[in-house]
Amino acid sequence: MPSTTKFYELSAESVDHKVVPMSTYQGKVVLVVNVASKCGYTSQYTGLEKLYKDFAERGLVILGFPCNQFGGQEPGTEAEIKTFCSVNYPVSFPLFSKIDVNGAKTHPVYQFLKQAHGSLPALEAVKWNFAKVLVNRQGEVVERFQSADKPEDLAAKIEKLLG
């Protein structure tokens, strides 16, 4: 587990290799998604981008974390991932460097997201690409969603958190 239990004290490297403190998103509703370019769920980029466009002005940010741990479905470099997303799914929400979401090298952001939060039990492992985690404006994990949960089905829950 990370040495901190606060989401906003963590940081991650962007797809452009710049350190981004999660405090950048303090006060926003955050949807964290482990993404992959060669997955059956890759088309969810379209729904994620629509959510972002629909709710960004009200305080939603979506953070995409590429991960190659599931079926080798994100084999590219960060530059290739960025190009893939901009060409195929004009993604404008923040993308990060490729990380592990499970195992000994689990990124601290995902260590935090998998911890027990309020009524949510700890999550042993992320099961597949495009799993989603919703974080409220206070930096608390409030809900986790599986890969099959479509981004558009999260709109009402996001809207409720946005107030």
FILUM-337334 format. One record per atom (N, C-alpha, C, O): atom name; x, y, z; residue number from 1. Coordinates in steps of 0.02 Angstrom, whole numbers. Example, Ala and Ser with C-alpha at 12.3 -4.5 7.8 and 13.67 -1.06 7.14 Angstrom:
// FILUM-337334
> N, 660, -284, 390, 1
> CA, 615, -225, 390, 1
> C, 660, -165, 390, 1
> O, 712, -166, 423, 1
> N, 642, -112, 354, 2
> CA, 684, -53, 357, 2
> C, 645, 2, 394, 2
> O, 670, 57, 402, 2
***
This chain:
// FILUM-337334
> N, 42, -60, 0, 1
> CA, 0, 0, 0, 1
> C, 44, 63, 0, 1
> O, 100, 62, 26, 1
> N, 18, 116, -29, 2
> CA, 58, 177, -30, 2
> C, 67, 205, 40, 2
> O, 29, 188, 86, 2
> N, 117, 247, 48, 3
> CA, 131, 276, 113, 3
> C, 79, 328, 132, 3
> O, 76, 350, 190, 3
> N, 39, 349, 84, 4
> CA, -12, 399, 98, 4
> C, -81, 368, 87, 4
> O, -88, 320, 49, 4
> N, -130, 395, 118, 5
> CA, -198, 371, 106, 5
> C, -240, 426, 74, 5
> O, -302, 421, 73, 5
> N, -208, 477, 48, 6
> CA, -245, 532, 17, 6
> C, -231, 534, -58, 6
> O, -173, 537, -80, 6
> N, -284, 533, -97, 7
> CA, -278, 534, -170, 7
> C, -238, 594, -194, 7
> O, -196, 588, -238, 7
> N, -252, 653, -165, 8
> CA, -221, 714, -189, 8
> C, -147, 721, -171, 8
> O, -114, 769, -193, 8
> N, -120, 675, -132, 9
> CA, -49, 676, -116, 9
> C, -8, 632, -164, 9
> O, 53, 631, -161, 9
> N, -43, 597, -208, 10
> CA, -9, 553, -256, 10
> C, 9, 591, -319, 10
> O, -13, 648, -329, 10
> N, 48, 560, -362, 11
> CA, 65, 589, -427, 11
> C, 74, 532, -476, 11
> O, 82, 474, -457, 11
> N, 74, 550, -540, 12
> CA, 85, 501, -593, 12
> C, 118, 536, -651, 12
> O, 114, 598, -658, 12
> N, 151, 498, -694, 13
> CA, 185, 526, -752, 13
> C, 137, 527, -811, 13
> O, 104, 478, -826, 13
> N, 132, 585, -843, 14
> CA, 88, 592, -901, 14
> C, 115, 553, -960, 14
> O, 173, 531, -960, 14
> N, 74, 545, -1011, 15
> CA, 94, 512, -1072, 15
> C, 153, 550, -1105, 15
> O, 190, 521, -1145, 15
> N, 161, 613, -1087, 16
> CA, 216, 654, -1112, 16
> C, 275, 655, -1064, 16
> O, 321, 695, -1071, 16
> N, 274, 610, -1014, 17
> CA, 329, 600, -966, 17
> C, 340, 660, -920, 17
> O, 397, 676, -902, 17
> N, 286, 693, -901, 18
> CA, 289, 747, -852, 18
> C, 254, 723, -788, 18
> O, 201, 692, -792, 18
> N, 282, 738, -731, 19
> CA, 251, 719, -668, 19
> C, 189, 763, -657, 19
> O, 193, 825, -660, 19
> N, 133, 730, -644, 20
> CA, 70, 766, -632, 20
> C, 46, 749, -562, 20
> O, 27, 692, -548, 20
> N, 46, 798, -517, 21
> CA, 19, 785, -450, 21
> C, -58, 777, -456, 21
> O, -90, 815, -492, 21
> N, -85, 729, -420, 22
> CA, -157, 722, -420, 22
> C, -191, 782, -389, 22
> O, -251, 793, -399, 22
> N, -154, 822, -350, 23
> CA, -182, 884, -323, 23
> C, -204, 932, -378, 23
> O, -243, 978, -365, 23
> N, -179, 922, -439, 24
> CA, -201, 961, -497, 24
> C, -277, 955, -505, 24
> O, -309, 1001, -530, 24
> N, -304, 899, -483, 25
> CA, -375, 885, -493, 25
> C, -416, 893, -429, 25
> O, -474, 873, -426, 25
> N, -385, 923, -378, 26
> CA, -420, 934, -315, 26
> C, -484, 973, -326, 26
> O, -484, 1023, -362, 26
> N, -538, 951, -295, 27
> CA, -602, 984, -302, 27
> C, -643, 961, -362, 27
> O, -699, 985, -372, 27
> N, -615, 916, -401, 28
> CA, -651, 890, -459, 28
> C, -676, 819, -444, 28
> O, -652, 786, -399, 28
> N, -726, 798, -483, 29
> CA, -746, 728, -483, 29
> C, -700, 694, -534, 29
> O, -694, 718, -591, 29
> N, -669, 640, -514, 30
> CA, -619, 607, -556, 30
> C, -643, 536, -573, 30
> O, -662, 498, -529, 30
> N, -640, 519, -637, 31
> CA, -652, 451, -659, 31
> C, -586, 423, -685, 31
> O, -559, 447, -735, 31
> N, -560, 373, -650, 32
> CA, -496, 342, -668, 32
> C, -511, 278, -706, 32
> O, -551, 236, -683, 32
> N, -478, 270, -764, 33
> CA, -490, 211, -806, 33
> C, -424, 182, -829, 33
> O, -380, 218, -852, 33
> N, -416, 116, -823, 34
> CA, -357, 83, -852, 34
> C, -376, 65, -924, 34
> O, -422, 26, -936, 34
> N, -340, 93, -971, 35
> CA, -358, 89, -1042, 35
> C, -309, 46, -1081, 35
> O, -253, 32, -1059, 35
> N, -331, 25, -1141, 36
> CA, -289, -16, -1185, 36
> C, -313, -5, -1257, 36
> O, -372, 2, -1270, 36
> N, -266, -5, -1303, 37
> CA, -280, 10, -1373, 37
> C, -305, -50, -1413, 37
> O, -336, -40, -1466, 37
> N, -293, -110, -1390, 38
> CA, -310, -169, -1430, 38
> C, -357, -216, -1391, 38
> O, -348, -277, -1391, 38
> N, -406, -187, -1360, 39
> CA, -452, -223, -1317, 39
> C, -522, -222, -1347, 39
> O, -539, -176, -1385, 39
> N, -563, -270, -1331, 40
> CA, -632, -270, -1353, 40
> C, -671, -211, -1326, 40
> O, -723, -193, -1354, 40
> N, -646, -180, -1273, 41
> CA, -679, -121, -1243, 41
> C, -649, -55, -1266, 41
> O, -670, -2, -1243, 41
> N, -601, -57, -1312, 42
> CA, -566, 4, -1333, 42
> C, -615, 57, -1359, 42
> O, -603, 117, -1352, 42
> N, -669, 35, -1390, 43
> CA, -718, 83, -1416, 43
> C, -749, 125, -1361, 43
> O, -782, 176, -1374, 43
> N, -739, 105, -1297, 44
> CA, -764, 146, -1241, 44
> C, -730, 215, -1238, 44
> O, -755, 260, -1205, 44
> N, -673, 222, -1272, 45
> CA, -643, 289, -1276, 45
> C, -694, 340, -1301, 45
> O, -694, 397, -1278, 45
> N, -738, 320, -1347, 46
> CA, -789, 366, -1374, 46
> C, -835, 389, -1319, 46
> O, -849, 449, -1312, 46
> N, -860, 342, -1279, 47
> CA, -905, 360, -1224, 47
> C, -870, 399, -1169, 47
> O, -900, 444, -1139, 47
> N, -808, 382, -1155, 48
> CA, -769, 420, -1105, 48
> C, -760, 492, -1128, 48
> O, -767, 539, -1088, 48
> N, -743, 501, -1191, 49
> CA, -733, 569, -1217, 49
> C, -798, 609, -1215, 49
> O, -798, 668, -1199, 49
> N, -854, 576, -1230, 50
> CA, -919, 610, -1226, 50
> C, -934, 632, -1155, 50
> O, -956, 688, -1143, 50
> N, -922, 587, -1106, 51
> CA, -931, 606, -1036, 51
> C, -888, 666, -1018, 51
> O, -912, 714, -987, 51
> N, -826, 664, -1040, 52
> CA, -780, 719, -1025, 52
> C, -805, 784, -1055, 52
> O, -806, 836, -1021, 52
> N, -825, 782, -1118, 53
> CA, -849, 843, -1151, 53
> C, -913, 868, -1118, 53
> O, -922, 929, -1109, 53
> N, -957, 822, -1099, 54
> CA, -1021, 842, -1069, 54
> C, -1014, 872, -999, 54
> O, -1052, 916, -980, 54
> N, -964, 848, -960, 55
> CA, -961, 867, -890, 55
> C, -897, 903, -868, 55
> O, -892, 922, -809, 55
> N, -850, 912, -912, 56
> CA, -786, 943, -891, 56
> C, -796, 1013, -862, 56
> O, -765, 1031, -812, 56
> N, -839, 1052, -893, 57
> CA, -850, 1121, -868, 57
> C, -881, 1122, -799, 57
> O, -874, 1171, -763, 57
> N, -915, 1068, -781, 58
> CA, -946, 1064, -714, 58
> C, -899, 1032, -663, 58
> O, -916, 1028, -604, 58
> N, -839, 1009, -686, 59
> CA, -791, 984, -637, 59
> C, -772, 911, -643, 59
> O, -743, 884, -596, 59
> N, -788, 878, -699, 60
> CA, -766, 809, -708, 60
> C, -699, 807, -744, 60
> O, -688, 846, -791, 60
> N, -656, 763, -723, 61
> CA, -596, 748, -760, 61
> C, -590, 672, -765, 61
> O, -604, 636, -717, 61
> N, -571, 649, -823, 62
> CA, -560, 578, -834, 62
> C, -484, 568, -842, 62
> O, -452, 605, -878, 62
> N, -458, 519, -807, 63
> CA, -386, 504, -810, 63
> C, -378, 435, -840, 63
> O, -401, 386, -811, 63
> N, -345, 431, -897, 64
> CA, -333, 367, -930, 64
> C, -263, 341, -916, 64
> O, -214, 374, -931, 64
> N, -260, 281, -887, 65
> CA, -197, 250, -871, 65
> C, -187, 187, -914, 65
> O, -216, 135, -899, 65
> N, -148, 191, -967, 66
> CA, -135, 132, -1008, 66
> C, -103, 77, -967, 66
> O, -61, 89, -923, 66
> N, -124, 15, -982, 67
> CA, -99, -43, -945, 67
> C, -93, -102, -993, 67
> O, -139, -114, -1032, 67
> N, -38, -137, -991, 68
> CA, -26, -194, -1035, 68
> C, -31, -261, -999, 68
> O, -6, -311, -1023, 68
> N, -62, -261, -940, 69
> CA, -64, -322, -899, 69
> C, -118, -372, -919, 69
> O, -118, -428, -894, 69
> N, -163, -353, -963, 70
> CA, -219, -397, -980, 70
> C, -214, -415, -1054, 70
> O, -233, -376, -1098, 70
> N, -189, -475, -1067, 71
> CA, -185, -500, -1135, 71
> C, -137, -462, -1180, 71
> O, -142, -467, -1241, 71
> N, -91, -423, -1150, 72
> CA, -43, -385, -1191, 72
> C, -78, -337, -1238, 72
> O, -54, -326, -1294, 72
> N, -134, -308, -1216, 73
> CA, -176, -267, -1260, 73
> C, -156, -193, -1263, 73
> O, -191, -153, -1295, 73
> N, -102, -175, -1230, 74
> CA, -75, -107, -1236, 74
> C, 0, -112, -1245, 74
> O, 38, -93, -1201, 74
> N, 23, -138, -1303, 75
> CA, 94, -151, -1314, 75
> C, 135, -89, -1334, 75
> O, 196, -91, -1331, 75
> N, 102, -36, -1354, 76
> CA, 138, 22, -1382, 76
> C, 176, 63, -1331, 76
> O, 167, 56, -1271, 76
> N, 217, 107, -1358, 77
> CA, 251, 158, -1317, 77
> C, 202, 213, -1300, 77
> O, 147, 215, -1328, 77
> N, 221, 257, -1255, 78
> CA, 177, 313, -1238, 78
> C, 162, 355, -1301, 78
> O, 105, 377, -1310, 78
> N, 212, 366, -1343, 79
> CA, 201, 406, -1404, 79
> C, 151, 371, -1450, 79
> O, 107, 403, -1479, 79
> N, 156, 305, -1456, 80
> CA, 109, 267, -1497, 80
> C, 39, 268, -1468, 80
> O, -10, 273, -1505, 80
> N, 34, 264, -1402, 81
> CA, -31, 266, -1369, 81
> C, -63, 334, -1380, 81
> O, -122, 339, -1397, 81
> N, -25, 387, -1371, 82
> CA, -51, 455, -1381, 82
> C, -75, 464, -1452, 82
> O, -129, 492, -1463, 82
> N, -36, 442, -1501, 83
> CA, -55, 448, -1572, 83
> C, -118, 407, -1585, 83
> O, -164, 431, -1618, 83
> N, -120, 345, -1561, 84
> CA, -179, 303, -1571, 84
> C, -242, 338, -1545, 84
> O, -293, 340, -1579, 84
> N, -238, 365, -1485, 85
> CA, -296, 397, -1454, 85
> C, -316, 460, -1492, 85
> O, -376, 473, -1500, 85
> N, -269, 500, -1513, 86
> CA, -286, 562, -1547, 86
> C, -313, 550, -1618, 86
> O, -356, 587, -1641, 86
> N, -288, 498, -1651, 87
> CA, -310, 484, -1720, 87
> C, -376, 446, -1721, 87
> O, -421, 463, -1760, 87
> N, -383, 396, -1678, 88
> CA, -442, 352, -1681, 88
> C, -500, 374, -1636, 88
> O, -558, 360, -1652, 88
> N, -485, 407, -1582, 89
> CA, -538, 426, -1533, 89
> C, -526, 496, -1506, 89
> O, -527, 504, -1445, 89
> N, -516, 546, -1546, 90
> CA, -496, 613, -1524, 90
> C, -503, 626, -1449, 90
> O, -544, 667, -1427, 90
> N, -463, 592, -1409, 91
> CA, -465, 597, -1337, 91
> C, -433, 662, -1314, 91
> O, -377, 678, -1334, 91
> N, -470, 700, -1274, 92
> CA, -443, 763, -1248, 92
> C, -432, 760, -1172, 92
> O, -403, 806, -1144, 92
> N, -454, 707, -1140, 93
> CA, -442, 701, -1068, 93
> C, -371, 677, -1056, 93
> O, -340, 648, -1101, 93
> N, -344, 688, -996, 94
> CA, -274, 671, -982, 94
> C, -259, 596, -987, 94
> O, -296, 554, -961, 94
> N, -204, 581, -1020, 95
> CA, -178, 513, -1025, 95
> C, -111, 511, -989, 95
> O, -74, 560, -988, 95
> N, -97, 454, -960, 96
> CA, -36, 446, -921, 96
> C, 9, 392, -951, 96
> O, -11, 358, -998, 96
> N, 69, 386, -925, 97
> CA, 115, 334, -947, 97
> C, 87, 266, -928, 97
> O, 46, 260, -882, 97
> N, 109, 216, -963, 98
> CA, 87, 147, -951, 98
> C, 108, 126, -881, 98
> O, 164, 138, -859, 98
> N, 62, 93, -846, 99
> CA, 74, 72, -777, 99
> C, 49, 0, -767, 99
> O, 16, -29, -810, 99
> N, 66, -27, -708, 100
> CA, 36, -90, -685, 100
> C, -19, -71, -636, 100
> O, -11, -27, -594, 100
> N, -75, -107, -641, 101
> CA, -130, -96, -594, 101
> C, -137, -153, -544, 101
> O, -175, -148, -496, 101
> N, -99, -206, -556, 102
> CA, -98, -264, -511, 102
> C, -26, -287, -501, 102
> O, 19, -269, -539, 102
> N, -17, -327, -449, 103
> CA, 48, -358, -438, 103
> C, 97, -315, -399, 103
> O, 79, -263, -372, 103
> N, 159, -339, -396, 104
> CA, 211, -308, -355, 104
> C, 227, -237, -377, 104
> O, 249, -196, -336, 104
> N, 217, -221, -440, 105
> CA, 233, -154, -466, 105
> C, 172, -110, -476, 105
> O, 173, -64, -516, 105
> N, 118, -125, -439, 106
> CA, 58, -85, -444, 106
> C, 74, -11, -430, 106
> O, 107, 5, -380, 106
> N, 51, 32, -475, 107
> CA, 63, 104, -467, 107
> C, 28, 128, -404, 107
> O, -26, 104, -387, 107
> N, 58, 176, -368, 108
> CA, 28, 202, -306, 108
> C, -44, 228, -315, 108
> O, -84, 221, -269, 108
> N, -60, 257, -372, 109
> CA, -129, 279, -383, 109
> C, -177, 220, -379, 109
> O, -229, 224, -347, 109
> N, -158, 165, -410, 110
> CA, -201, 106, -408, 110
> C, -197, 70, -341, 110
> O, -246, 38, -321, 110
> N, -142, 74, -305, 111
> CA, -140, 48, -237, 111
> C, -193, 84, -196, 111
> O, -231, 52, -159, 111
> N, -196, 149, -203, 112
> CA, -246, 189, -167, 112
> C, -317, 170, -189, 112
> O, -361, 160, -146, 112
> N, -329, 167, -254, 113
> CA, -396, 154, -280, 113
> C, -423, 85, -258, 113
> O, -483, 76, -252, 113
> N, -378, 38, -247, 114
> CA, -398, -30, -229, 114
> C, -407, -39, -153, 114
> O, -433, -91, -132, 114
> N, -387, 9, -113, 115
> CA, -395, 5, -41, 115
> C, -470, 6, -23, 115
> O, -511, 26, -64, 115
> N, -486, -15, 38, 116
> CA, -554, -7, 63, 116
> C, -569, 67, 73, 116
> O, -527, 105, 98, 116
> N, -628, 87, 53, 117
> CA, -649, 158, 60, 117
> C, -721, 158, 83, 117
> O, -766, 134, 48, 117
> N, -733, 186, 143, 118
> CA, -801, 189, 169, 118
> C, -834, 120, 167, 118
> O, -809, 73, 198, 118
> N, -889, 114, 131, 119
> CA, -924, 50, 126, 119
> C, -896, 5, 71, 119
> O, -917, -52, 64, 119
> N, -847, 30, 33, 120
> CA, -817, -11, -20, 120
> C, -762, -55, 10, 120
> O, -716, -29, 42, 120
> N, -766, -120, 0, 121
> CA, -712, -163, 24, 121
> C, -649, -154, -18, 121
> O, -652, -127, -73, 121
> N, -593, -176, 8, 122
> CA, -531, -174, -31, 122
> C, -540, -219, -93, 122
> O, -574, -270, -91, 122
> N, -508, -199, -146, 123
> CA, -511, -236, -209, 123
> C, -444, -271, -217, 123
> O, -392, -238, -220, 123
> N, -445, -338, -221, 124
> CA, -382, -375, -228, 124
> C, -348, -361, -295, 124
> O, -288, -352, -298, 124
> N, -388, -358, -348, 125
> CA, -359, -349, -414, 125
> C, -408, -317, -462, 125
> O, -469, -328, -458, 125
> N, -382, -276, -506, 126
> CA, -421, -250, -562, 126
> C, -428, -310, -609, 126
> O, -379, -345, -622, 126
> N, -488, -322, -635, 127
> CA, -499, -384, -673, 127
> C, -483, -379, -748, 127
> O, -466, -429, -778, 127
> N, -489, -319, -778, 128
> CA, -477, -313, -850, 128
> C, -470, -239, -868, 128
> O, -478, -195, -826, 128
> N, -454, -227, -931, 129
> CA, -450, -159, -958, 129
> C, -517, -124, -953, 129
> O, -570, -155, -954, 129
> N, -515, -59, -948, 130
> CA, -573, -15, -946, 130
> C, -615, -24, -883, 130
> O, -675, -11, -884, 130
> N, -584, -48, -829, 131
> CA, -617, -44, -763, 131
> C, -615, 30, -744, 131
> O, -568, 66, -763, 131
> N, -665, 53, -708, 132
> CA, -672, 124, -693, 132
> C, -680, 134, -619, 132
> O, -713, 95, -585, 132
> N, -650, 188, -593, 133
> CA, -656, 205, -522, 133
> C, -676, 278, -518, 133
> O, -645, 321, -548, 133
> N, -729, 291, -480, 134
> CA, -755, 359, -472, 134
> C, -733, 387, -405, 134
> O, -744, 357, -353, 134
> N, -702, 446, -408, 135
> CA, -675, 480, -349, 135
> C, -713, 546, -342, 135
> O, -720, 584, -390, 135
> N, -739, 560, -281, 136
> CA, -777, 623, -272, 136
> C, -731, 683, -263, 136
> O, -670, 677, -264, 136
> N, -761, 741, -255, 137
> CA, -723, 804, -251, 137
> C, -676, 806, -190, 137
> O, -630, 846, -188, 137
> N, -689, 764, -141, 138
> CA, -647, 761, -81, 138
> C, -589, 711, -88, 138
> O, -550, 702, -42, 138
> N, -585, 678, -145, 139
> CA, -531, 630, -157, 139
> C, -546, 561, -128, 139
> O, -500, 522, -117, 139
> N, -610, 546, -117, 140
> CA, -631, 482, -90, 140
> C, -659, 438, -146, 140
> O, -698, 461, -187, 140
> N, -638, 375, -146, 141
> CA, -666, 327, -194, 141
> C, -738, 313, -173, 141
> O, -750, 293, -116, 141
> N, -785, 324, -219, 142
> CA, -855, 314, -202, 142
> C, -887, 256, -239, 142
> O, -937, 229, -216, 142
> N, -857, 235, -295, 143
> CA, -885, 178, -331, 143
> C, -834, 152, -380, 143
> O, -792, 188, -407, 143
> N, -839, 86, -392, 144
> CA, -796, 53, -442, 144
> C, -842, 19, -492, 144
> O, -895, -7, -475, 144
> N, -820, 19, -554, 145
> CA, -859, -10, -608, 145
> C, -816, -59, -648, 145
> O, -755, -50, -653, 145
> N, -848, -110, -675, 146
> CA, -812, -159, -714, 146
> C, -805, -137, -787, 146
> O, -835, -87, -807, 146
> N, -766, -173, -824, 147
> CA, -753, -157, -894, 147
> C, -817, -153, -935, 147
> O, -823, -109, -978, 147
> N, -864, -198, -923, 148
> CA, -925, -200, -962, 148
> C, -972, -141, -948, 148
> O, -1018, -128, -987, 148
> N, -961, -106, -892, 149
> CA, -1002, -46, -877, 149
> C, -984, 9, -926, 149
> O, -927, 33, -928, 149
> N, -1032, 28, -967, 150
> CA, -1020, 78, -1019, 150
> C, -1015, 148, -989, 150
> O, -1050, 164, -941, 150
> N, -970, 189, -1015, 151
> CA, -963, 257, -989, 151
> C, -1029, 295, -986, 151
> O, -1042, 331, -937, 151
> N, -1071, 288, -1037, 152
> CA, -1134, 326, -1038, 152
> C, -1180, 305, -981, 152
> O, -1223, 343, -960, 152
> N, -1171, 244, -955, 153
> CA, -1212, 221, -899, 153
> C, -1190, 251, -832, 153
> O, -1225, 244, -782, 153
> N, -1134, 286, -832, 154
> CA, -1109, 317, -771, 154
> C, -1131, 390, -765, 154
> O, -1120, 422, -713, 154
> N, -1161, 417, -817, 155
> CA, -1177, 489, -820, 155
> C, -1218, 512, -761, 155
> O, -1202, 564, -731, 155
> N, -1271, 476, -742, 156
> CA, -1314, 498, -687, 156
> C, -1275, 500, -620, 156
> O, -1285, 545, -580, 156
> N, -1232, 450, -609, 157
> CA, -1193, 449, -548, 157
> C, -1143, 507, -546, 157
> O, -1131, 538, -494, 157
> N, -1113, 521, -603, 158
> CA, -1066, 576, -608, 158
> C, -1102, 643, -597, 158
> O, -1078, 686, -560, 158
> N, -1159, 649, -629, 159
> CA, -1198, 711, -622, 159
> C, -1218, 724, -549, 159
> O, -1216, 781, -526, 159
> N, -1236, 671, -513, 160
> CA, -1254, 677, -443, 160
> C, -1194, 702, -402, 160
> O, -1202, 745, -358, 160
> N, -1134, 676, -416, 161
> CA, -1075, 699, -380, 161
> C, -1055, 771, -398, 161
> O, -1028, 807, -356, 161
> N, -1070, 790, -459, 162
> CA, -1054, 858, -480, 162
> C, -1099, 910, -447, 162
> O, -1081, 968, -440, 162
> N, -1159, 887, -427, 163
> CA, -1205, 931, -391, 163
> C, -1244, 978, -435, 163
> O, -1284, 1017, -409, 163
***
